[in-house]
Amino acid sequence: MAKTRPQSVPRVLRDRGERVEAALASLLSVPDEPSRDLYEAMRYMVLGGGKRLRPVLVLLAAEACSGSDEAAIPAACAVEMVHTYSLIHDDLPAMDDDALRRGRPSCHKRFDEATAILAGDALLTEAFGVLAREVGDGETARRLAAELAHAAGAVGMVGGQMADLEAERTGRRDPDLLQVIHRRKTAALLTASVVMGAVAAAAGEHLERSLRACGEHLGLAFQIADDVLDASATTEALGKTVGKDAAADKLTFVTLYGVEAARRRARDEADRAVDALSPFGHEADPLRDLARFVVERTF
């Protein structure tokens, strides 16, 4: 695997992430009404840091298809809202029961469990409101909403979370189940991110298909790298509790195959993500760099 160009990916994540951050802050302004505490919890989580990987992927995919950031920003914000809702709910005692997220107390620890549940519900709902209100073309808004709903729902992220909980409950050590969990719980939303960028840019079917393949491999590479980091990084570096997978005997690439085999698989998936971008020219270089970065990162 070729190395990422020095400093290129952190700069891209920072610059594009700042555009998304500003848009999210505007969309989630706190109203002067009884629900303001709910908005405070939503803003606490959405504007509380993070890599902004998913919304940045939306923007980079749009740029690779000669689209504009302006046209893709609503989709980027919607994806980040759905991602943040999933983090809030994942941290709840009934799920992964984590007290730390992005280096700060998780939502139910900072506020309370009921507020955290409602903040997640509100962000999920608002994501589709953003697409309906902010995307000018009705057919584009419909396609974006359909892509996001598919990735986030029962055959995507939520279904993957359910399979993950079932594997933990039963102790199954099934490689096929592991693929289902990773492809749905993590890769589905990362795939949707690049596809939604293509849709926002009105890209042709051929480019959209290539980006979908890129996203599927990138999503697996990212989750496998996360498995490795949980086993090898520090809580301070990741901003969330590490070592929980092993402590809970969760089904991951590391618990099934070991750290080194997991690292090799992550690199292989990143290479496949890069290969899927062969129809694109240099305009897709930031996406190529990001695919390599996800397995080189230390956070």
PyMOL commands that set and color helices and strands:
alter all, ss='L'
color gray80, all
select helices_A, chain A and resi 8-27+36-46+53-64+69-90+107-110+113-134+138-152+157-170+175-200+205-232+235-238+244-247+253-257+259-275+282-296
alter helices_A, ss='H'
color red, helices_A
select strands_A, chain A and resi 100-101+104-105
alter strands_A, ss='S'
color yellow, strands_A
deselect
rebuild
show_as cartoon
